[in-house]
């Protein structure tokens, strides 16, 4: 008997789409098509370099998948860097910019094509991105926020068309979203920044009230694990001291030790292993 069981796999999906494609085609069909072909060739080369593959190209969109979440995000940043360098001399009305969404999720496999919410979420996330920008889902953020020299702005929980609400993050490089870094990225343990409450848009629930609790929890979740553990234990110690009576305050010494240990552990974890990075750069060159 033939095995007709539907195949599934967990993969990282990157969706790139041209911003204002219809306007560009209306202004110059031949020139826009030629530019799109040139950029697609550049994108294909970067995807292959980061061990991914192009799954599909329809209209002005590009769908790619990667076995590594880190490589997918690196590839997205380099795509925006490459396109920005090529369009810097073009007139404003003729500049072509891509928006990119990245999601880590389960997909259905049909030959060389992939389907399902894992793909649909990536496509919806790119719609949230600014021209030249990148938006990733929470599972992607969880995997890469402490591994790449980029930052993230929490956009909160977004209601996407035809899929369940998804918590998303805008990639920020060089202090601004959608701008490429001055130097190429390499893998390794780098500092990452996550901004939630102060820079995220005001997310509101069904009653119209600001979900500040969600913003605080997202910000807390973005902290390095050693620091988050230290803060949690410190909070319990403070509560124990409060409920046992403030006639004798004792929590400050263990809290100070915990916070110091958490900060030192975080600093050691985020210290870039220079020898390993140099070897990887040498292999890539």
C-alpha positions in Angstrom: 0.0 0.0 0.0 1.2 3.5 -0.8 1.8 5.9 2.1 -0.6 8.9 1.6 0.1 10.4 5.1 0.5 14.1 4.9 4.1 15.1 5.6 4.9 17.9 8.0 8.0 19.5 9.4 9.1 22.4 11.5 10.9 25.1 9.5 11.7 28.8 9.3 9.8 30.6 6.6 10.9 33.9 5.1 8.4 36.0 3.0 9.6 39.0 1.1 7.3 41.3 -0.8 7.8 44.5 -2.8 6.2 47.6 -1.3 4.1 49.6 -3.8 4.7 47.1 -6.6 1.5 48.1 -8.5 2.6 51.8 -8.4 6.1 50.9 -9.7 4.6 48.8 -12.5 2.2 51.6 -13.5 5.1 54.1 -13.7 7.6 51.8 -15.6 6.7 48.2 -16.3 9.9 47.2 -18.2 12.2 49.0 -15.7 10.4 47.6 -12.7 10.5 44.0 -14.0 14.2 44.3 -14.8 14.9 45.6 -11.2 12.8 42.8 -9.7 14.7 40.2 -11.6 18.0 41.7 -10.5 16.9 41.7 -6.8 15.5 38.2 -7.0 18.9 37.0 -8.3 20.6 38.7 -5.3 18.1 37.3 -2.9 18.5 33.8 -4.2 22.3 34.1 -3.8 21.9 35.2 -0.2 19.4 32.5 0.6 21.7 29.8 -0.7 24.6 31.3 1.2 22.7 31.0 4.4 21.7 27.3 3.6 18.1 28.1 2.7 16.1 27.4 -0.4 13.6 29.4 -2.5 10.3 27.7 -2.2 8.2 29.8 -4.4 8.0 33.1 -6.3 4.7 34.5 -7.4 4.1 38.1 -8.5 6.5 40.2 -6.6 6.8 37.9 -3.6 9.6 35.5 -2.6 9.1 32.6 -0.2 12.1 30.8 1.3 12.7 28.3 4.1 15.7 27.7 6.3 16.7 24.9 8.7 18.3 27.5 11.0 16.3 30.4 12.5 19.5 32.4 13.1 20.6 32.0 9.4 17.1 33.1 8.3 17.3 36.4 10.2 20.8 37.0 9.1 19.8 36.5 5.5 16.8 38.9 5.9 19.1 41.7 7.2 21.6 41.1 4.5 18.8 41.2 1.9 17.7 44.6 3.1 21.3 45.7 3.2 22.0 44.6 -0.4 18.8 46.2 -1.7 19.4 49.4 0.1 22.9 49.7 -1.4 21.6 49.1 -4.9 18.7 51.6 -4.6 20.6 54.4 -2.9 21.3 56.2 -6.2 17.8 55.6 -7.8 15.2 58.5 -7.8 12.7 58.3 -5.0 9.8 57.4 -7.2 11.7 54.5 -8.8 13.2 53.0 -5.6 12.1 49.4 -4.9 11.9 48.3 -1.3 11.0 44.9 0.2 9.1 44.1 3.4 10.1 40.9 5.1 8.3 38.6 7.5 9.8 35.6 9.2 8.1 32.8 11.2 9.1 29.5 12.8 6.3 27.1 12.5 4.9 23.8 11.4 4.2 23.4 7.7 2.7 20.9 5.3 5.0 19.5 2.6 3.9 18.8 -0.9 6.9 17.9 -3.1 9.1 21.0 -3.1 6.3 23.3 -1.9 5.1 24.1 1.6 1.7 25.2 2.9 -0.1 26.0 6.2 -0.2 28.5 8.9 3.6 28.5 9.2 3.7 30.0 5.8 0.6 32.2 6.1 1.9 33.9 9.3 5.2 34.8 7.6 3.2 36.4 4.8 1.0 38.3 7.2 4.0 39.5 9.2 5.7 41.1 6.2 2.5 43.2 5.8 3.3 44.7 9.2 6.8 45.6 8.3 7.9 49.0 7.1 9.4 49.4 3.6 12.9 48.0 4.0 12.0 46.5 7.3 11.7 43.1 8.9 9.1 41.7 11.4 9.5 38.3 13.1 7.2 36.2 15.2 7.7 35.5 18.9 9.2 31.9 18.2 11.8 33.5 16.0 12.6 36.2 18.5 13.0 33.5 21.3 15.6 31.7 19.2 17.7 34.7 18.0 17.4 37.6 20.4 20.6 36.8 22.3 22.6 35.5 19.3 22.7 38.4 16.8 23.9 42.0 17.0 20.5 43.4 16.3 17.7 44.7 18.5 14.0 44.1 18.6 10.9 46.3 19.2 8.0 44.4 20.6 4.8 45.1 18.6 2.6 43.2 21.0 0.0 40.8 20.0 -1.3 41.4 16.5 -4.5 40.2 14.9 -3.5 38.8 11.5 -6.0 38.0 8.7 -7.2 34.4 8.8 -4.8 33.3 11.5 -4.7 33.4 15.3 -3.3 36.5 17.0 0.5 36.5 16.9 3.0 38.4 19.1 5.5 40.0 16.8 8.8 42.0 16.9 10.3 44.6 14.6 14.0 44.1 13.9 16.1 47.1 14.6 19.7 47.5 13.4 21.9 50.5 13.8 19.4 52.1 16.2 16.6 52.3 13.6 14.2 49.8 12.2 14.7 48.6 8.6 18.2 50.0 8.3 21.1 47.7 7.5 24.1 47.5 9.9 27.4 49.2 9.0 29.2 45.8 9.1 28.1 42.3 7.9 26.6 40.1 10.7 28.2 37.0 11.9 26.8 34.3 14.1 27.8 34.2 17.8 26.7 35.4 21.1 26.1 39.1 20.8 24.1 41.6 22.8 20.4 42.0 21.7 18.0 44.7 22.7 14.3 44.3 23.3 12.1 47.4 23.7 8.5 46.7 24.8 6.5 49.2 26.9 8.1 52.5 25.9 8.4 51.9 22.1 5.7 49.5 21.3 2.4 50.8 19.9 -0.5 51.0 22.4 -2.2 47.6 22.2 -5.7 47.5 23.4 -8.1 44.7 24.4 -11.7 44.3 23.5 -12.8 46.8 26.2 -10.5 49.5 24.8 -8.2 49.4 27.8 -4.4 49.4 27.3 -3.0 45.9 28.0 -0.1 47.2 30.0 0.2 43.9 31.7 1.0 42.2 28.4 3.6 44.9 27.6 5.3 44.4 31.0 5.3 40.6 30.7 6.7 40.8 27.2 9.5 43.1 28.4 10.2 40.7 31.4 10.3 37.7 29.0 12.9 39.5 26.8 15.4 39.8 29.7 18.4 37.4 29.8 17.5 34.3 31.7 20.0 34.7 34.6 18.7 38.3 35.2 15.1 37.3 35.0 15.7 34.5 37.5 17.5 36.8 39.9 14.7 39.4 39.7 12.0 36.7 40.3 13.7 35.3 43.4 14.4 38.8 44.6 10.7 39.7 44.4 9.8 36.6 46.4 12.4 37.5 49.1 11.0 41.1 49.3 7.4 39.8 49.7 8.5 37.3 52.4 10.2 40.2 54.3 7.1 42.4 53.9 4.6 39.7 55.1 6.8 38.6 58.0 7.0 42.1 59.3 9.1 45.1 58.5 10.4 45.6 62.0 13.5 43.8 60.7 14.6 44.4 57.1 16.9 41.7 55.9 16.1 41.3 52.1 18.6 43.8 50.8 21.7 41.6 51.3 20.5 38.4 49.5 18.8 40.6 46.8 22.1 42.5 46.2 24.0 39.2 45.9 21.4 37.7 43.5 21.3 40.8 41.3 25.1 40.9 41.2 25.3 37.2 40.2 22.6 37.6 37.6 24.3 40.6 36.0 27.7 38.9 36.0 26.3 35.7 34.5 24.5 37.7 31.8 27.7 39.6 31.0 29.7 36.3 30.7 27.1 34.7 28.5 27.0 37.7 26.1 30.8 38.0 25.9 31.6 37.3 22.2 33.9 34.3 21.7 36.4 36.1 19.5 38.4 33.1 18.4 35.3 31.2 17.3 34.0 34.3 15.4 37.4 34.9 13.7 37.5 31.2 12.5 34.0 31.4 11.1 34.8 34.7 9.3 37.9 33.1 7.8 35.9 30.1 6.5 33.2 32.4 5.0 35.8 34.6 3.3 
